[in-house]
Amino acid sequence: MRKNLAVYEEQAALAARQGAQIVVFPEDGLHGFNFSRASISGYLETIPDPQVDTWNPCVEPERFNSTEVQQQLSCMARRHNLYVVANMPDVQPCPLKSDPTSSCPADGRWQFNTNVVFRSDGLLVARYHKQNLYFEEAFDTPPQPEIISFDTPFAGKFGLFICFDILFYEPKVTLHERGVRQMIFPTAWMNQLPLLDSVQFQRAFSLGAGVTLLAANIRNDRLIMTGSGIYTPFGATYHHAQSGDPEEGRLLVARIPVLGGAAEYGKVEETATDSGYCHHDDCPSSPLPSSTFTSTMMYDPFKFALLNGTEGNLRVCDGTFCCRLQFQRSPQTKSDELYALGAFTGKHTVNGVYAVQVCAVVRCAGSKASSCGQEVEEAETQLDFVLEGEFASKYVYPSVLGSRYILEQPQRVEKNKDGRVTLKHSNTTAGLVTACLYGRLYHLDNE
């Protein structure tokens, strides 16, 4: 941990020299991962609740026992006049003897995956315990979801969540409902193409929720963990290492606007220009293509239809959930890559259980339909398209991912009151890997 703290110190100094006001470090960045409940015990510190205790570890190092990591992070913030956000493991006593009905583990203590925030003078101002664990046997789920934000003089409120939390309602949506427009996201994210690559979904969340997201991912090539960024609804500064790149850190620094006012999920965008897409009764009849087939994507059985020719109109349905696509291949595209439009509605059950509705255009891995839905990193084909779905939720996250992890800023995303979401894009700068509308039906997760 000392070795990693030395790296943090160096990067905090670099960030401060470039004028940064807040620095965010990744999940598991100090202690690593793949611990058992017992083997992590030497790395645990008890982190006081800043809503109860006002404490500056750098100034009052003796006040709490065994808080060496917190002291170093606090002094780092103070030394460089920066807000410092780090992730570390926390241990808290729990009332096993006094309250046998509590959710207390048998060893009488809670162990949490935790974000800590130190103000630029070193004061501990926030502590957040991760709600949605991802195969983390060292840690406990907190007894209640924690909705934690903190104030800054330079950008108002920031909200905190960690990694797998980004796919769930708590605490992310509740923070949003409380008007928090800046979100902080330490993560150790295993990339999963074609729908959940790190930078792809970080960008999709920022766009879909209308928020700023500061996302710091750990780098581990063996576990396919790479990809961090600073995202606003208007742009992105990001880095996604490629296989074969040296495994080293990258400091991202960006100057971004402070978002004010409440943003609304599913907000209707009134636009005077026509999207060039026909709606329902005005459309030429587009029956279900006879070539609809089922193929697995991200462990889910998607209904697919192939994109044939240089342009066309497609409609694919999974039950009553339908996706539509109007597309045109760019004239300069010479490749014969296979593409498909996919639709899926239902409960995703592998590596987590959650309900989704997804419309996606994907490059297939080979020349056969059965390869559609497999992981692909590169593409040459450039498509102009309008992708549309009718969702049973206002929580829809749009993304356009280009060859070798290039993010495209969609030209337009429109949401209307009846759940129809339209993603329009043209003049892509790279071959298209995935264009996606990723809808989350949070209300069905526990049914």
C-alpha positions in Angstrom: 0.0 0.0 0.0 2.9 2.3 0.7 4.2 1.7 -2.8 0.8 2.6 -4.3 0.5 5.6 -2.1 3.8 6.9 -3.5 2.3 6.6 -7.0 -0.8 8.5 -5.8 1.5 11.2 -4.4 3.3 11.6 -7.6 0.1 11.8 -9.7 -1.6 14.2 -7.3 1.5 16.5 -7.6 1.3 16.3 -11.4 -2.5 17.0 -11.4 -2.1 20.0 -9.1 0.6 21.5 -11.3 -1.8 21.3 -14.2 -4.4 23.2 -12.2 -6.7 20.3 -11.1 -9.0 20.9 -8.2 -10.0 17.3 -7.6 -8.3 14.0 -8.3 -9.9 10.6 -8.5 -8.1 7.3 -8.1 -9.4 3.8 -9.1 -11.2 1.1 -7.2 -8.8 -1.3 -5.5 -6.0 1.0 -6.4 -4.3 0.9 -3.0 -4.8 -2.7 -1.9 -5.5 -4.8 -5.1 -8.2 -7.5 -5.3 -9.2 -11.1 -5.1 -9.0 -11.3 -1.3 -10.9 -13.6 1.0 -12.7 -12.1 4.0 -9.8 -13.2 6.1 -6.8 -12.4 3.8 -7.8 -8.7 3.5 -7.8 -8.1 7.2 -4.3 -6.7 7.3 -5.3 -4.0 4.8 -8.4 -2.8 6.7 -8.7 0.6 8.5 -11.7 1.9 10.4 -12.9 5.0 8.6 -14.9 7.4 10.9 -18.3 8.7 9.6 -17.6 12.3 8.6 -21.3 13.0 9.2 -20.6 12.3 12.9 -16.9 13.1 13.4 -15.2 16.1 12.1 -11.6 14.9 11.6 -8.5 15.9 9.7 -6.2 12.9 9.8 -3.2 15.0 8.7 -3.6 17.5 11.6 -4.9 15.0 14.2 -3.1 11.7 13.4 -3.4 10.3 16.9 -7.1 10.7 17.3 -8.0 7.3 15.8 -5.9 4.1 15.9 -4.4 2.4 12.8 -5.3 5.1 10.2 -2.0 5.4 8.3 -3.5 5.3 4.9 -6.1 7.9 5.7 -3.4 10.1 7.2 -1.3 9.9 4.0 -4.3 10.6 1.8 -5.3 13.6 4.0 -1.8 15.0 3.9 -1.7 14.5 0.1 -4.8 16.6 -0.3 -3.4 19.3 2.0 0.0 19.3 0.4 -1.3 19.8 -3.1 -4.4 21.8 -2.2 -6.6 19.2 -3.9 -9.7 17.3 -3.2 -8.6 13.6 -3.2 -11.0 10.7 -3.8 -9.6 7.2 -3.2 -10.9 3.7 -2.7 -9.9 1.6 0.3 -11.3 -1.2 2.5 -13.1 -0.2 5.7 -13.9 -2.3 8.8 -16.8 -1.3 11.1 -18.0 -3.1 14.3 -21.6 -4.3 14.1 -24.1 -5.2 16.9 -23.9 -9.0 16.8 -24.4 -9.5 20.5 -26.7 -6.5 21.2 -28.9 -7.2 18.2 -28.9 -10.8 17.0 -31.5 -10.0 14.3 -29.1 -7.6 12.5 -27.5 -8.5 9.2 -24.2 -8.8 11.1 -21.6 -11.3 9.7 -20.7 -14.1 12.1 -17.3 -12.5 12.9 -19.1 -9.4 14.3 -17.7 -6.9 11.9 -18.6 -5.3 8.6 -16.0 -5.1 5.9 -16.9 -2.6 3.1 -15.5 -1.6 -0.3 -15.2 2.2 0.4 -14.7 5.6 -1.3 -13.2 8.3 0.9 -13.0 12.0 0.1 -10.5 14.5 1.6 -11.0 18.2 1.2 -8.2 20.4 0.0 -7.2 21.1 3.6 -7.1 17.4 4.5 -10.5 17.2 6.2 -12.3 13.8 5.7 -15.6 15.0 4.1 -17.2 11.8 2.7 -17.3 8.0 3.1 -19.3 5.8 0.8 -19.8 2.0 1.1 -20.3 0.1 -2.2 -23.9 -1.2 -2.5 -23.6 -3.6 -5.5 -20.8 -6.0 -5.0 -19.3 -8.0 -7.9 -18.0 -11.4 -6.6 -16.3 -9.7 -3.7 -16.2 -12.2 -0.9 -14.0 -10.0 1.2 -16.7 -7.4 1.6 -20.3 -7.0 2.9 -23.3 -5.2 1.4 -24.2 -2.2 3.7 -27.4 -2.8 5.7 -29.0 0.2 3.9 -28.0 1.8 0.6 -25.9 4.9 1.2 -26.7 8.1 -0.8 -23.5 10.1 -0.3 -22.5 13.4 -1.8 -20.2 16.2 -0.8 -19.9 19.9 -1.6 -17.1 21.7 -3.2 -16.5 25.4 -3.7 -15.6 24.9 -7.4 -18.4 22.7 -8.8 -21.1 22.3 -6.2 -22.1 18.7 -5.2 -20.5 15.5 -6.3 -22.1 12.1 -5.8 -20.2 8.9 -5.1 -20.6 5.3 -6.4 -18.3 2.4 -7.3 -18.0 0.1 -10.3 -20.9 -2.4 -10.5 -23.2 0.3 -8.9 -23.4 2.0 -12.3 -25.7 -0.7 -13.6 -28.2 -0.4 -10.7 -30.7 2.1 -9.3 -29.1 2.7 -5.9 -27.3 4.9 -5.2 -26.9 6.4 -8.7 -30.5 7.3 -9.7 -31.3 8.5 -6.2 -28.3 10.9 -6.3 -29.6 12.1 -9.7 -33.1 12.6 -8.3 -31.6 14.8 -5.6 -30.1 17.1 -8.2 -26.5 15.9 -8.1 -25.1 16.5 -11.6 -21.4 15.6 -11.0 -20.7 11.9 -10.3 -17.4 10.2 -9.2 -16.8 6.6 -10.2 -13.7 4.6 -9.1 -13.9 1.3 -10.8 -12.1 -2.0 -11.6 -14.1 -2.8 -14.7 -13.6 -5.9 -16.8 -14.4 -4.9 -20.4 -17.1 -6.8 -22.1 -17.7 -6.0 -25.8 -19.9 -5.4 -27.6 -22.2 -3.6 -25.1 -20.3 -3.0 -21.9 -16.8 -1.8 -22.7 -15.6 0.6 -20.0 -15.4 3.9 -21.8 -18.5 2.9 -23.9 -20.7 2.6 -20.8 -19.1 5.5 -18.9 -20.0 7.7 -21.9 -23.5 6.2 -22.2 -24.3 6.9 -18.6 -23.1 10.5 -18.8 -25.2 11.0 -21.9 -28.3 9.2 -20.8 -28.4 10.8 -17.4 -27.2 14.3 -18.5 -24.4 14.3 -15.9 -20.6 14.8 -15.6 -18.8 11.5 -14.7 -15.2 11.3 -13.4 -14.4 7.6 -14.0 -11.0 6.1 -12.9 -10.5 2.5 -13.9 -7.6 0.3 -12.6 -5.3 -1.2 -15.2 -4.9 -5.0 -15.3 -4.4 -6.6 -18.7 -4.9 -10.1 -17.5 -8.4 -9.2 -16.3 -9.1 -7.0 -19.3 -9.4 -3.9 -17.1 -8.6 -0.7 -18.9 -10.4 2.6 -19.9 -11.0 5.8 -17.9 -12.4 9.2 -18.7 -13.9 12.6 -17.8 -17.3 12.8 -19.4 -19.9 15.6 -19.8 -23.0 15.5 -21.9 -21.1 17.6 -24.4 -17.8 15.8 -24.7 -15.2 13.3 -23.4 -11.5 13.1 -22.4 -10.7 9.5 -22.1 -8.0 6.9 -22.5 -8.4 3.2 -23.4 -5.2 1.2 -23.5 -5.0 -1.4 -26.3 -3.7 -4.9 -26.0 0.1 -4.8 -26.2 0.4 -1.3 -24.8 2.8 -1.1 -21.8 0.9 -1.6 -18.6 1.3 1.8 -16.9 -0.8 4.5 -15.6 -2.2 7.5 -17.4 -3.2 10.8 -15.8 -6.2 12.5 -17.5 -6.8 16.2 -16.8 -9.6 18.2 -18.3 -11.3 21.6 -17.7 -15.0 21.1 -17.8 -18.1 23.2 -17.2 -20.1 23.0 -14.0 -23.5 21.6 -14.7 -26.3 23.5 -13.0 -30.0 22.8 -12.5 -31.8 19.5 -12.4 -31.4 17.1 -15.3 -34.1 14.7 -16.1 -33.8 11.1 -17.3 -36.0 10.7 -20.4 -36.2 14.5 -20.9 -38.0 15.3 -24.1 -35.8 17.2 -26.5 -37.9 19.4 -28.8 -36.1 19.7 -32.1 -37.4 21.6 -35.1 -35.5 19.6 -37.7 -36.9 16.3 -38.8 -34.8 13.2 -38.0 -35.3 11.9 -41.5 -37.0 8.9 -39.9 -40.6 7.9 -40.6 -42.8 7.2 -37.6 -45.3 4.3 -37.4 -48.3 4.9 -39.6 -46.4 7.0 -42.1 -43.8 4.3 -42.7 -43.6 2.0 -45.6 -44.6 -1.4 -44.2 -41.5 -3.1 -42.8 -42.6 -6.6 -41.8 -40.3 -8.7 -39.6 -37.4 -9.8 -41.9 -37.7 -13.4 -42.8 -34.0 -13.7 -41.9 -34.5 -13.0 -38.2 -32.4 -15.4 -36.2 -31.4 -15.8 -32.5 -27.8 -15.5 -31.4 -26.2 -15.0 -28.0 -24.8 -11.6 -27.1 -23.4 -10.9 -23.6 -25.0 -14.3 -22.6 -28.5 -13.1 -23.6 -30.5 -14.6 -26.6 -30.9 -11.6 -28.9 -33.2 -11.6 -31.9 -31.1 -10.4 -34.9 -31.6 -9.4 -38.5 -28.7 -8.8 -41.0 -28.0 -5.5 -42.7 -28.0 -6.4 -46.3 -27.0 -4.0 -49.2 -25.8 -0.5 -48.9 -28.9 0.9 -47.3 -32.2 -0.2 -45.8 -34.9 -0.2 -43.2 -35.1 -3.0 -40.6 -37.3 -3.9 -37.7 -36.6 -6.6 -35.2 -38.7 -7.6 -32.3 -38.1 -9.7 -29.2 -41.7 -10.4 -28.1 -43.4 -7.0 -28.0 -40.2 -5.0 -27.7 -39.2 -3.7 -31.1 -36.1 -2.0 -32.5 -35.9 -0.2 -35.9 -32.9 0.9 -37.9 -32.6 3.0 -41.0 -29.0 2.8 -42.3 -26.7 3.8 -45.2 -23.2 2.6 -45.7 -20.7 5.3 -46.5 -19.7 5.2 -50.1 -16.0 5.0 -49.2 -16.5 1.7 -47.3 -15.1 -1.1 -49.3 -15.3 -3.8 -46.7 -17.7 -6.7 -46.7 -18.1 -6.8 -42.9 -21.3 -8.3 -41.7 -23.6 -6.2 -39.4 -26.8 -7.0 -37.6 -29.5 -5.2 -35.7 -30.3 -6.9 -32.4 -33.2 -6.7 -29.9 -33.5 -8.2 -26.4 -35.9 -7.7 -23.5 -35.7 -9.7 -20.3 -33.6 -10.5 -17.3 -29.9 -10.7 -17.7 -28.7 -13.5 -15.3 -25.0 -14.1 -15.8 -22.5 -12.2 -13.6 -25.3 -10.3 -12.0 -29.1 -10.3 -12.3 -30.8 -7.2 -13.8 -33.6 -6.4 -16.3 -32.7 -4.8 -19.6 -34.2 -3.7 -23.0 -31.5 -3.3 -25.6 -31.4 -2.2 -29.3 -28.0 -2.6 -30.8 -26.3 -2.5 -34.2 -23.2 -4.7 -34.0 -20.4 -5.7 -36.3 -20.4 -9.5 -36.4 -17.1 -11.4 -35.7 -17.1 -13.3 -39.0 -19.0 -13.9 -42.2 -21.7 -16.1 -40.7 -24.8 -15.0 -38.9 -23.9 -17.1 -35.9 -20.9 -14.8 -35.2 -23.2 -11.8 -34.5 -23.0 -10.8 -30.9 -19.4 -12.0 -30.3 -16.6 -9.6 -29.2 -15.1 -7.4 -31.9 -12.6 -4.6 -31.4 -12.0 -3.4 -34.9 -14.2 -2.4 -37.9 -13.8 -0.6 -41.2 -17.4 0.0 -42.2 -18.8 3.4 -41.7 -22.5 3.7 -41.3 -24.9 6.6 -41.2 -27.9 5.5 -39.2 -31.0 6.2 -37.1 -31.6 3.6 -34.4 -34.9 3.6 -32.5 -36.6 1.6 -29.8 -39.7 1.9 -27.7 -38.7 1.4 -24.1 -40.7 0.5 -21.0 -38.4 2.8 -19.0 -37.0 6.3 -19.1 -33.5 5.0 -18.1 -31.9 4.5 -21.5 -28.1 4.9 -22.1 -26.9 5.6 -25.7 -23.5 4.8 -27.1 -21.6 4.7 -30.4 -18.3 2.8 -30.2 -15.9 3.0 -33.1 -13.0 0.7 -34.1 -10.3 0.3 -31.4 -12.3 2.0 -28.7 -13.0 5.4 -30.3 -16.0 7.1 -28.8 -18.3 9.0 -31.1 -20.5 11.8 -29.9 -24.0 11.0 -31.3 -25.4 13.7 -33.5 -28.7 13.5 -31.8 -30.5 11.6 -29.1 -34.3 12.2 -28.8 -36.6 10.8 -26.2 -40.3 11.3 -26.2 -43.1 10.9 -23.6 -44.2 7.4 -24.8 -40.8 5.8 -24.3 -39.5 6.1 -27.9 -35.8 6.8 -28.0 -34.0 7.7 -31.2 -30.2 7.8 -31.7 -29.1 9.5 -34.9 -25.5 9.5 -36.1 -23.6 10.0 -39.4 -20.0 10.8 -40.6 -18.4 8.4 -38.1 -14.7 9.0 -37.7 -13.9 5.2 -37.4 -15.5 1.9 -38.4 -18.6 1.1 -36.4 -18.2 -1.6 -33.7 -21.5 -0.9 -31.8 -24.3 1.5 -31.7 -26.5 0.9 -28.7 -29.5 2.0 -26.8 -29.1 0.2 -23.4 -32.4 0.4 -21.4 -32.5 -0.6 -17.7 -35.8 -1.7 -16.2 -34.8 -1.2 -12.6 -38.3 -1.8 -11.3 -38.1 -5.4 -12.5 -34.8 -6.3 -11.0 -36.2 -7.9 -7.9 -39.2 -9.6 -9.4 
